[in-house]
Amino acid sequence: MTTTSTSIKHEVETILTRLGVPTSAYTGGNLSSHTPLTGEVIAQLPTINVSQAEKAIAQARAAFLEWRTVPAPKRGELVRLLGEELRANIEPLGRLVTIETGKILSEGLGEVQEMIDICTFAAGLSRQLAGLTVPSERAKHRMMETWHPLGVVGIISAFNFPVAVWSWNAALALVCGNSVVWKPSEKTPLTALATQAIFERVASKFGNIPAGLSTLLIGDATVGQQLVDSPLIPLVSATGSTAMGRAVGPRLAARFARAILELGGNNAAIVAPTADLDLTLRAVAFSAMGTAGQRCTTLRRLIVHESIYDKLLRQLKRVYGSVVIGDPREPGTLIGPLIDERSFHAMQKALEVARTVDATITGGDRVQQADTPQAFYVRPALVEVPQQTDLVKHETFAPILYVLKYSDFEEAIALHNGVPQGLSSSIFTLNLQEAERFLSATGSDCGIANVNIGTSGAEIGGAFGGEKETGGGRESGSDAWKQYMRRATNTINYGTDLPLAQGVSFDIS
């Protein structure tokens, strides 16, 4: 493993300057930004206080009142221009994502591409925010649905997808006529600063944008609490742990606000006897090891039929032992560092527990060099377990893949669904009955169910989210846009009579 640390801070400053972020936004502040590549501090960001956050939310509310009157296709033009500006800056922003999160460069670039894709989707959507025409039971009456902007949308994002999650929400919210207020993770504030600078540049080109249409709030958890508790914010989209969701959900419900919760995932894949093992191996490798196991869609449980268990495990151990770990900016690297020391210790604690339940562990050790003593690079762990214990049912946000054996398909489905989370899932099979069963009401209980692809790497065209302790939220494609709008049912009487529904008679003559 090789990691170059001396130039990272200078590289970050160069990128931020190129993206239009003023030096004052990341110097002299009280929030230290670290890069997981070396563990060093690369910026000191000023944070906002409670009063400043309140003013920003109020300004966002005023911006909404103005923006909602702009025709939706014109709102879509703003988002289209945002996508073009992101496309022009994909390399520096993607590189900054890599430096701040530790994911490999192709993943950093891919995250920005995801932002571009959702802008394209949302721009087209701006001409399709249509309701239904519903048959009326009354003569000379027309019934229909109309969709209207909702208000200020609060966005609380996590470190592992520091800009893509903002774009999933912001692109849809903006074309729907809303304003947005964004509280990013304290672990990844620089990519948020860069994204905000890009948006402001686009807004300037677009012209006549109300101040506060897209607002960035750099601060600690109290800022997130303000978004959750503010009566001026009717919808909060929050990405994070299940524990965070348990705190956020009831507070939003208490004031009858909407919640889009993207929480934990404990994703599994079933590998059936007919599976194409070469395809399976490649899919499992990325799903389990991509982003150093720090995706909500990371594959964490592999349920393998006993007839192919030994063969697949031999191949997996070979891949796990040979995968390149190191500086994620370097060509050939497939696994970068964990985000911080806390994540490393959580991983090691889980492995310690696994050793007490007769697990067989391959990997999981720290990969360290003298020039990166504060960074936490680890070799992904394969953990063979005899049964699905409480440890396996708990999501550890690290590259640990628990491997279980099954003998019949009913057992596989039961193992698959036997956890509290329900985000993403896969089956590898060439058996049509098994594939269709997995996708049916009696199969996977997750929000995402795939056949012969991994659990990670969802496209923006489909709605993203999960069930059970994953929170039930949906973001990105399909009809997720409806969460950002309010629905009105309208009935129009174009006759001279006044018939009542259900045959009710109320004659006052």
C-alpha angles and dihedrals in degrees: 000000000000126000126178109209107165097076102039097095092048090047091052092050090050092050094047091049091049091051093050101253111149116234091238090066094066106026134075096015135125099242112086116211115205129192113224088213090079106354091241126138110255101174144011111216128198112235132208129243130226094267093051091049091052091052091049092051091049090051090050089053091053090048090053092053089058100037094052089067093058111099112258095239089055090050086052090056090061091054091046089055089048089056091051092051091049090050090053090051102037094118100052095038092046090050091050089052088054094049094047100041104027095234115140119269096255088055092047090052090043091056091056089046087056089056090051091049094052090049089054090048093047094047090057091043090058088076094046106054089126133156131205133269106225124201111248122217089215123083117249092012129120123200124195145155125242127190123216136185114274107208137249114001116208117210123196111182134190130230099251096067100022098171109014093066090052090052094048089058103031097048092052095039093051096049088047089058101257134126121230136220116194129202108184127197114280086231094062110031098134096066087050091053090050093049092049090051090052091050093049090051090052092046090053091053092046094051131204094054113155114242112258096027089132115019130184119207115194110196148098132287093292088070090055089050089054091055090049095048102037114112087209091068113072095179133037123186109199127183120192145080127341088247089058090050091052089056097042100041099061092044091055091044091051090065094035093247122151122254131202103191121188104182140152127344128197095183125192139192126203115214109202127200093258095051120132095243096198091055090042092052093053093046094047092048094057096038093050101036106028114114086011089286093301101123123106085229095049114136106249103163128044115192108195130186112246093237093064100025099103095044094050093044092054090053093045092051090052092052093044090051096049104038113120115247121189148076104007091213092064122093112252096027112126101175127043129185132298112259095253149334093279091061091049093053091047089055093048092048091054091050091050090055090047090057089059093058098054095263122162109225127200115185125342096134126130117259106210139176130190093245094056106045092145095049125088115218115167138182109242114254129232109200117190109202129184094219143005101270129179087268091060091046090056118081115233109192096226139084098286118135115191113206122205133180126227134186105194133028096245089057090051093052091047092051091045095053096036097097132083094242127075114183116117134002143172142193125200110206143123090208108107094204092054092046094050093044090052090055094044131092089267094049131063114004093203132110090238121043121176137185120213095349130086130261095253133069104052118187120236094239094077127062110263123216146077149237138249112017090358085080107244096255125141127205138169119022142012110043096330086120090078091073089064094055139057120237125224124191110213129194121191124195111204095172135077098243127079108217115178125225121258090025094283114167121209108163114177096172 
